[in-house]
């Protein structure tokens, strides 16, 4: 009975979003209210546990929102300048196979962006590109949500992996190979499912070939000590490999036509000059502005992560709020410790705002026009992010409440006790559950990382393998996390339609989690 009660708030959110098509902000609020009542009546909620959990949840929400709002502003500013649509057209010209173009955007490019910065930024950037190419908005969000999930664990320049290792206290060199292996399989599966969502199932042979390249690149970089670059490198390898193969194929066809007049002329590919040239106030075409902005952001994030003196300098200024130890009446204990740490000069949101500010300042137009464009972008950001922010606050508040009252731990413990030696099958599902409830793979690892290790030790299984399965599942869970779907829907003008996207991604997320679980079980038997 207690297991069902612990699951009930999540079931409320799922039912309202999937069955009744509520938005995440209203479904999240209903789930939070249900969780509050259950925690007070059955899980020993005290006033101190309540305020500590909600204060921590609020700080985490503000950290995420401090990324989402600047990211949306940068996107809307570039969109006002015509950059998003222009980039989509340039890519369409460079990749004449439209099916592969949209698939590479949803799968490879989104993984590349996830390698640089998470928090829903890949969905916020890529989904509008797909809509610019003619896809339906909800299909675009669902495809990118699934397509980028393979890159989440090694994404955000390795932050998620670092957190996982710190939580479980295992040797990173022994966890990383297992994680890279499972996520390599996830890369293939995410590519195939993204193709199905986009109506491009016929591209499966190309997906298979590119998945070998991308998974191999990710594995090679991860096990050689370059885990922070492995997701970025894998996404880049997929894009470059396809472009090179396409160009090689075009040249081969051209040579064949030159020697055999019976062959018909190859299809003509629109050049960049054929794409609508819509120069903005800076005097350059909008696509160059978009590429310059996101390339600058890429370089800044890479430098902030990999250049030690710069990283240390940026991290000197910070706020690390401390919270007291709290214990519920049922005995669930949360030790004293810090909440979400804020380092303003190392925060992705600060870097994004800096890039946007410099871009606005450098546009060669009258100051009044530049400010008008910025104001329009700010107004579009407010409209798209306002309701979305309420959904994030509600969902993260619910997850913090469940964590501090022992509800999340109870769910995972019940699964391990029920399945025994078959537990590896559901280990990825535990990660998916955590990512759904908390909105991120990182938080899922914090919630359940130690539990997975302890379950492995109790069942005499390989702890590094189960911890890897945990984070691989948490990575897949990103396609179900309402907090990320909110970001995606807000950038394509579909605020409040997150439940429609969730209806498409939940079956695939559970199926892919089962596939990774079966692989984990097989590996546990072999090891």
C-alpha positions as CSV (number, residue, x, y, z in Angstrom):
1,X,0.0,0.0,0.0
2,X,2.8,2.4,0.9
3,X,4.5,1.8,-2.4
4,X,1.3,2.8,-4.3
5,X,0.9,5.9,-2.1
6,X,4.5,6.9,-2.8
7,X,3.9,6.5,-6.6
8,X,0.5,8.3,-6.5
9,X,1.8,11.9,-7.1
10,X,3.7,10.8,-10.2
11,X,0.6,8.9,-11.4
12,X,-1.5,12.0,-10.9
13,X,0.9,14.0,-13.1
14,X,1.1,11.4,-15.7
15,X,-2.7,10.9,-15.9
16,X,-3.4,14.6,-16.1
17,X,-0.8,15.2,-18.8
18,X,-1.4,12.1,-20.9
19,X,-5.0,11.2,-20.4
20,X,-6.5,14.7,-19.9
21,X,-3.9,16.7,-21.8
22,X,-3.2,19.2,-19.0
23,X,-0.2,21.4,-19.3
24,X,2.8,20.7,-17.0
25,X,2.1,23.8,-15.0
26,X,-1.4,22.7,-13.9
27,X,-0.6,19.0,-13.8
28,X,2.6,19.7,-11.8
29,X,0.6,21.9,-9.3
30,X,-2.0,19.1,-8.9
31,X,0.8,16.5,-8.3
32,X,2.5,18.8,-5.8
33,X,-0.8,19.2,-3.9
34,X,-1.4,15.4,-3.9
35,X,2.2,14.8,-2.8
36,X,1.8,17.4,0.1
37,X,-1.3,15.7,1.4
38,X,0.2,12.2,1.1
39,X,3.4,13.3,2.8
40,X,1.6,14.9,5.7
41,X,-0.8,12.0,6.3
42,X,1.3,8.9,5.5
43,X,5.0,9.9,5.2
44,X,5.6,11.9,8.4
45,X,6.0,15.4,6.9
46,X,6.9,18.0,9.5
47,X,7.1,21.8,9.1
48,X,10.9,21.7,9.1
49,X,11.0,18.9,6.4
50,X,8.6,21.0,4.4
51,X,10.5,24.2,4.4
52,X,13.9,22.6,3.8
53,X,12.6,20.5,0.9
54,X,10.8,23.4,-0.8
55,X,13.7,25.8,-0.2
56,X,16.0,23.4,-1.9
57,X,13.5,22.8,-4.7
58,X,13.1,26.6,-5.2
59,X,16.9,27.1,-5.5
60,X,17.2,24.3,-8.0
61,X,14.3,25.7,-10.0
62,X,15.9,29.1,-10.0
63,X,19.2,27.6,-11.2
64,X,17.4,25.9,-14.1
65,X,15.3,29.0,-14.9
66,X,18.5,31.1,-15.0
67,X,19.5,29.0,-17.9
68,X,16.1,28.7,-19.6
69,X,15.3,32.4,-19.7
70,X,18.6,33.5,-21.2
71,X,18.6,30.6,-23.7
72,X,15.1,31.5,-24.8
73,X,16.0,35.2,-25.1
74,X,19.1,34.3,-27.2
75,X,16.9,32.1,-29.4
76,X,14.2,34.7,-29.8
77,X,16.7,37.4,-30.6
78,X,18.3,35.3,-33.3
79,X,14.8,34.4,-34.6
80,X,13.8,38.0,-34.8
81,X,16.9,38.6,-37.0
82,X,15.8,35.7,-39.2
83,X,18.7,33.4,-38.1
84,X,16.8,30.3,-37.1
85,X,14.9,29.9,-40.4
86,X,18.0,30.8,-42.4
87,X,20.1,28.2,-40.6
88,X,17.5,25.6,-41.3
89,X,17.5,26.5,-45.0
90,X,21.3,26.4,-45.2
91,X,21.3,22.9,-43.7
92,X,18.5,21.8,-46.0
93,X,20.7,23.0,-48.9
94,X,23.8,21.2,-47.6
95,X,21.8,18.0,-47.0
96,X,19.6,17.6,-50.0
97,X,18.0,14.4,-48.5
98,X,15.3,16.1,-46.4
99,X,14.6,13.0,-44.4
100,X,18.3,12.7,-43.3
101,X,18.4,16.5,-42.8
102,X,15.7,16.5,-40.2
103,X,16.9,13.3,-38.6
104,X,20.5,14.6,-38.3
105,X,19.2,17.8,-36.7
106,X,17.0,15.9,-34.2
107,X,19.7,13.2,-33.4
108,X,23.2,14.3,-34.1
109,X,23.0,18.1,-33.7
110,X,20.9,17.9,-30.6
111,X,23.5,15.5,-29.1
112,X,26.3,17.9,-30.0
113,X,24.5,20.7,-28.2
114,X,23.7,18.5,-25.2
115,X,27.4,17.9,-24.9
116,X,27.9,21.6,-24.4
117,X,25.0,22.5,-22.2
118,X,22.0,20.6,-21.0
119,X,18.9,22.0,-19.2
120,X,16.7,21.7,-22.3
121,X,18.9,23.9,-24.5
122,X,19.1,21.3,-27.4
123,X,15.3,21.1,-27.6
124,X,15.0,24.9,-27.4
125,X,17.4,25.3,-30.3
126,X,16.7,22.4,-32.6
127,X,12.9,22.0,-32.4
128,X,12.3,25.5,-34.0
129,X,14.8,24.6,-36.7
130,X,12.6,21.5,-37.5
131,X,9.5,23.6,-37.6
132,X,11.2,26.0,-40.0
133,X,11.7,23.0,-42.3
134,X,8.0,22.3,-42.2
135,X,7.5,19.8,-39.4
136,X,4.6,20.0,-37.0
137,X,5.7,21.7,-33.7
138,X,4.7,18.8,-31.4
139,X,6.4,16.3,-33.7
140,X,9.6,18.4,-33.7
141,X,9.7,18.6,-29.9
142,X,9.1,14.8,-29.5
143,X,11.7,13.9,-32.1
144,X,14.4,16.1,-30.5
145,X,13.4,15.0,-27.0
146,X,14.0,11.4,-28.0
147,X,16.9,12.1,-30.3
148,X,19.1,13.9,-27.8
149,X,18.6,11.6,-24.9
150,X,21.6,9.4,-25.6
151,X,24.0,12.3,-25.0
152,X,22.7,13.5,-21.6
153,X,25.0,11.5,-19.2
154,X,28.2,12.7,-21.0
155,X,26.6,16.0,-21.8
156,X,26.9,19.4,-20.2
157,X,30.7,19.1,-20.4
158,X,30.8,16.2,-18.0
159,X,29.0,17.8,-15.1
160,X,26.4,15.0,-14.8
161,X,29.1,12.3,-14.8
162,X,31.1,14.2,-12.2
163,X,28.1,14.4,-9.9
164,X,27.4,10.7,-10.3
165,X,30.9,9.7,-9.3
166,X,30.9,12.0,-6.3
167,X,27.6,10.6,-5.1
168,X,28.4,6.9,-5.4
169,X,32.1,7.0,-4.5
170,X,33.2,4.5,-7.1
171,X,36.2,4.6,-9.4
172,X,35.3,6.7,-12.5
173,X,37.6,4.6,-14.6
174,X,35.5,1.5,-13.9
175,X,32.1,3.2,-14.3
176,X,32.7,5.1,-17.5
177,X,33.3,2.1,-19.8
178,X,30.0,0.5,-18.7
179,X,28.1,3.8,-19.1
180,X,29.7,4.4,-22.5
181,X,28.7,0.9,-23.6
182,X,25.0,1.2,-22.5
183,X,24.8,4.7,-23.9
184,X,26.2,3.5,-27.2
185,X,23.3,1.2,-27.5
186,X,21.0,4.1,-26.5
187,X,22.5,6.2,-29.3
188,X,21.4,3.6,-31.9
189,X,18.0,3.2,-30.3
190,X,17.3,6.9,-30.0
191,X,18.3,7.4,-33.7
192,X,15.9,4.7,-34.8
193,X,13.0,6.0,-32.7
194,X,13.6,9.6,-33.8
195,X,13.5,8.3,-37.4
196,X,10.1,6.6,-36.7
197,X,8.7,9.8,-35.1
198,X,9.8,11.8,-38.1
199,X,8.3,9.3,-40.5
200,X,11.8,8.4,-41.8
201,X,12.0,4.7,-40.8
202,X,13.4,3.9,-44.3
203,X,16.6,5.7,-43.2
204,X,17.5,2.8,-40.8
205,X,20.6,1.6,-42.7
206,X,22.1,5.0,-42.5
207,X,21.1,5.3,-38.8
208,X,22.9,2.0,-38.1
209,X,26.1,3.1,-39.8
210,X,26.1,6.6,-38.2
211,X,25.4,5.0,-34.8
212,X,28.5,2.9,-35.1
213,X,30.5,6.1,-35.7
214,X,28.9,8.1,-33.0
215,X,28.9,5.4,-30.4
216,X,32.5,4.5,-31.1
217,X,33.5,8.1,-30.9
218,X,31.7,8.6,-27.6
219,X,33.2,5.4,-26.1
220,X,36.7,6.2,-27.3
221,X,36.7,9.8,-26.0
222,X,35.1,8.7,-22.7
223,X,37.5,5.9,-21.8
224,X,40.6,7.9,-22.8
225,X,39.9,10.6,-20.2
226,X,38.0,13.0,-22.5
227,X,34.5,12.2,-21.1
228,X,33.5,16.0,-21.0
229,X,33.9,16.1,-24.8
230,X,32.6,12.6,-25.7
231,X,28.9,13.6,-26.4
232,X,30.0,16.7,-28.3
233,X,32.5,14.7,-30.3
234,X,30.0,12.0,-31.0
235,X,27.4,14.4,-32.3
236,X,30.0,16.2,-34.4
237,X,31.3,12.9,-35.8
238,X,27.8,11.9,-37.0
239,X,27.3,15.2,-38.8
240,X,30.7,15.3,-40.4
241,X,30.6,11.6,-41.4
242,X,27.3,12.0,-43.2
243,X,28.3,15.2,-45.0
244,X,31.6,13.6,-46.2
245,X,29.8,10.5,-47.4
246,X,27.2,12.5,-49.1
247,X,29.8,14.6,-50.9
248,X,31.8,11.6,-51.8
249,X,28.7,9.9,-53.2
250,X,27.8,13.0,-55.2
251,X,31.3,13.1,-56.8
252,X,31.1,9.4,-57.6
253,X,27.8,9.9,-59.3
254,X,29.1,12.9,-61.2
255,X,32.1,10.9,-62.5
256,X,29.7,8.1,-63.6
257,X,27.5,10.6,-65.5
258,X,30.6,12.0,-67.2
259,X,31.6,8.6,-68.5
260,X,28.2,7.1,-69.1
261,X,25.8,9.5,-71.0
262,X,22.9,7.0,-70.5
263,X,22.7,8.0,-66.9
264,X,20.5,10.9,-66.1
265,X,21.8,14.1,-64.6
266,X,22.1,14.0,-60.9
267,X,19.6,16.1,-58.9
268,X,20.6,19.6,-58.4
269,X,21.3,20.8,-54.9
270,X,20.4,24.3,-54.0
271,X,23.6,26.3,-53.2
272,X,23.8,28.7,-50.4
273,X,23.2,31.5,-52.8
274,X,19.9,29.9,-53.7
275,X,18.7,30.1,-50.1
276,X,16.7,33.2,-49.3
277,X,19.3,35.9,-48.5
278,X,17.8,38.0,-45.8
279,X,20.6,40.2,-44.5
280,X,20.0,41.8,-41.1
281,X,21.2,45.1,-39.7
282,X,24.7,43.7,-39.2
283,X,25.2,43.4,-43.0
284,X,25.6,39.6,-42.9
285,X,23.1,36.9,-43.7
286,X,21.1,35.8,-40.7
287,X,22.6,32.2,-40.7
288,X,26.0,33.7,-40.1
289,X,24.7,35.6,-37.1
290,X,23.2,32.5,-35.6
291,X,26.3,30.4,-36.2
292,X,28.5,33.1,-34.8
293,X,26.3,33.4,-31.6
294,X,26.1,29.7,-30.9
295,X,29.8,29.1,-31.9
296,X,30.9,31.8,-29.5
297,X,28.7,30.2,-26.8
298,X,30.3,26.8,-27.5
299,X,33.8,28.2,-27.2
300,X,33.0,30.0,-24.0
301,X,31.5,27.0,-22.4
302,X,34.4,24.8,-23.5
303,X,37.0,27.3,-22.2
304,X,35.1,27.6,-18.9
305,X,35.2,23.9,-18.4
306,X,38.6,22.9,-19.8
307,X,40.9,25.8,-19.1
308,X,41.7,25.3,-15.4
309,X,42.8,28.9,-14.5
310,X,39.7,30.4,-16.1
311,X,37.5,27.9,-14.4
312,X,39.0,28.5,-11.0
313,X,38.7,32.2,-11.5
314,X,35.0,32.0,-12.4
315,X,34.3,29.7,-9.5
316,X,35.8,32.0,-6.9
317,X,32.6,33.9,-6.5
318,X,29.7,31.8,-5.4
319,X,26.9,31.3,-2.9
320,X,26.5,27.9,-1.2
321,X,23.4,27.9,1.0
322,X,23.5,25.4,3.9
323,X,20.5,23.5,5.2
324,X,20.1,21.7,8.5
325,X,19.5,18.0,9.0
326,X,15.8,17.1,8.9
327,X,14.0,13.9,9.8
328,X,10.4,13.0,9.0
329,X,8.2,11.4,11.6
330,X,8.5,8.1,9.8
331,X,12.3,8.2,10.1
332,X,13.4,9.4,6.6
333,X,16.6,11.4,7.3
334,X,18.2,14.0,5.1
335,X,21.7,15.0,6.4
336,X,22.7,18.6,6.7
337,X,24.4,20.0,3.7
338,X,24.3,22.6,0.9
339,X,21.6,23.3,-1.5
340,X,22.1,24.3,-5.1
341,X,25.4,26.2,-5.5
342,X,25.2,29.5,-7.4
343,X,28.4,30.7,-9.2
344,X,27.3,33.6,-11.3
345,X,30.4,33.9,-13.5
346,X,30.5,30.1,-14.2
347,X,26.7,29.8,-14.7
348,X,25.6,28.9,-18.3
349,X,22.9,31.6,-18.1
350,X,25.5,34.3,-17.6
351,X,27.5,33.1,-20.6
352,X,24.4,33.0,-22.8
353,X,23.4,36.6,-21.7
354,X,26.9,37.8,-22.4
355,X,26.8,36.4,-26.0
356,X,23.4,37.9,-26.6
357,X,24.5,41.3,-25.2
358,X,27.6,41.4,-27.4
359,X,25.6,40.3,-30.4
360,X,23.1,43.0,-30.0
361,X,25.8,45.6,-29.5
362,X,27.7,44.6,-32.6
363,X,24.7,44.7,-35.0
364,X,25.5,47.6,-37.3
365,X,22.2,49.4,-37.2
366,X,20.7,52.4,-35.5
367,X,20.7,51.9,-31.7
368,X,16.9,52.4,-31.5
369,X,16.3,49.5,-34.0
370,X,18.6,47.2,-32.1
371,X,16.8,47.9,-28.9
372,X,13.4,47.4,-30.5
373,X,14.5,44.0,-31.7
374,X,15.8,43.1,-28.2
375,X,12.6,44.2,-26.7
376,X,10.6,42.1,-29.1
377,X,12.8,39.1,-28.2
378,X,12.3,39.8,-24.4
379,X,8.5,40.0,-24.9
380,X,8.5,36.7,-26.8
381,X,10.7,35.2,-24.0
382,X,8.2,36.3,-21.3
383,X,5.3,34.9,-23.2
384,X,6.9,31.5,-23.8
385,X,8.8,31.1,-20.5
386,X,6.2,32.6,-18.0
387,X,3.9,29.6,-17.8
388,X,6.7,27.2,-18.4
389,X,8.5,28.5,-15.3
390,X,5.4,27.7,-13.1
391,X,5.6,24.1,-14.4
392,X,9.2,23.8,-13.5
393,X,8.7,25.2,-10.0
394,X,5.8,22.8,-9.3
395,X,7.6,19.7,-10.7
396,X,10.9,20.3,-8.9
397,X,9.0,21.2,-5.7
398,X,7.2,17.9,-5.9
399,X,10.5,15.9,-6.4
400,X,12.1,17.6,-3.5
401,X,9.1,16.8,-1.3
402,X,9.2,13.2,-2.3
403,X,12.9,12.9,-1.7
404,X,12.9,14.4,1.8
405,X,9.9,12.3,2.9
406,X,11.5,9.1,1.6
407,X,8.9,8.5,-1.1
408,X,11.3,8.3,-4.0
409,X,13.7,6.0,-2.0
410,X,10.7,3.7,-1.1
411,X,9.8,3.3,-4.7
412,X,13.2,2.2,-5.8
413,X,13.7,-0.1,-2.8
414,X,10.4,-1.8,-3.5
415,X,11.5,-2.6,-7.0
416,X,14.8,-4.1,-5.9
417,X,13.1,-6.3,-3.2
418,X,10.5,-7.5,-5.6
419,X,12.8,-8.5,-8.5
420,X,15.9,-9.8,-6.7
421,X,18.4,-11.2,-9.2
422,X,16.3,-9.8,-12.1
423,X,16.8,-6.3,-10.7
424,X,19.2,-5.3,-13.5
425,X,16.2,-5.3,-15.9
426,X,14.6,-2.4,-14.0
427,X,17.7,-0.6,-13.1
428,X,17.4,1.8,-16.1
429,X,13.7,2.3,-15.3
430,X,14.7,3.5,-11.8
431,X,16.9,6.1,-13.5
432,X,14.0,7.0,-15.9
433,X,11.7,7.4,-12.9
434,X,14.1,9.8,-11.2
435,X,14.6,11.9,-14.3
436,X,10.9,12.2,-14.8
437,X,10.2,13.1,-11.2
438,X,13.1,15.6,-10.9
439,X,13.4,16.9,-14.4
440,X,17.1,15.9,-14.9
441,X,19.5,13.0,-15.1
442,X,21.7,14.8,-12.7
443,X,19.1,14.9,-10.0
444,X,18.0,11.3,-10.7
445,X,21.6,10.2,-10.1
446,X,21.7,12.1,-6.8
447,X,18.4,10.4,-5.8
448,X,19.1,6.9,-6.8
449,X,22.8,6.5,-7.5
450,X,23.7,5.2,-4.0
451,X,20.6,3.0,-4.0
452,X,21.7,1.3,-7.2
453,X,25.2,0.7,-5.7
454,X,23.8,-0.7,-2.5
455,X,21.3,-2.9,-4.4
456,X,24.2,-4.3,-6.4
457,X,26.2,-5.1,-3.3
458,X,23.2,-6.8,-1.6
459,X,22.4,-8.8,-4.7
460,X,26.2,-9.5,-5.3
461,X,26.1,-7.8,-8.7
462,X,28.6,-5.5,-10.3
463,X,28.0,-2.1,-8.7
464,X,29.7,-0.2,-11.5
465,X,27.4,-1.8,-14.0
466,X,24.2,-0.9,-12.1
467,X,25.4,2.6,-11.5
468,X,26.0,2.9,-15.2
469,X,22.5,1.5,-15.9
470,X,21.1,4.1,-13.5
471,X,22.6,7.1,-15.4
472,X,21.8,5.5,-18.8
473,X,18.2,5.3,-17.7
474,X,18.3,8.8,-16.3
475,X,19.6,9.9,-19.7
476,X,16.7,8.3,-21.5
477,X,14.4,9.8,-18.9
478,X,15.2,13.2,-20.3
479,X,12.7,12.5,-23.1
480,X,9.9,12.2,-20.5
481,X,10.9,15.0,-18.1
482,X,8.2,17.6,-18.1
483,X,10.7,20.3,-17.2
484,X,12.5,19.8,-20.5
485,X,9.4,19.3,-22.6
486,X,8.1,22.6,-21.3
487,X,11.2,24.3,-22.7
488,X,10.8,22.7,-26.1
489,X,7.1,23.5,-26.3
490,X,7.7,27.1,-25.3
491,X,10.1,27.7,-28.2
492,X,7.7,26.4,-30.9
493,X,4.6,28.2,-29.6
494,X,2.9,25.2,-27.9
495,X,2.9,26.2,-24.2
496,X,0.5,24.0,-22.4
497,X,0.7,21.1,-24.9
498,X,3.5,19.2,-23.1
499,X,1.0,16.4,-22.3
500,X,0.6,15.7,-26.1
501,X,4.4,15.3,-26.5
502,X,4.5,13.1,-23.4
503,X,1.9,10.8,-24.9
504,X,4.4,10.2,-27.8
505,X,7.6,9.9,-25.7
506,X,6.4,7.8,-22.7
507,X,5.9,4.5,-24.6
508,X,9.3,4.9,-26.4
509,X,11.1,5.8,-23.2
510,X,9.8,2.8,-21.4
511,X,10.6,0.5,-24.3
512,X,14.1,1.8,-24.6
513,X,14.5,1.5,-20.9
514,X,13.5,-2.1,-21.1
515,X,15.9,-2.7,-23.9
516,X,18.8,-1.3,-21.9
517,X,17.6,-3.3,-18.9
518,X,17.8,-6.6,-20.8
519,X,21.3,-5.6,-22.0
520,X,22.3,-4.8,-18.4
521,X,21.0,-8.2,-17.2
522,X,22.9,-10.0,-20.0
523,X,26.1,-8.1,-19.1
524,X,25.6,-8.8,-15.4
525,X,25.4,-12.6,-16.2
526,X,28.5,-12.4,-18.3
527,X,30.6,-10.4,-15.9
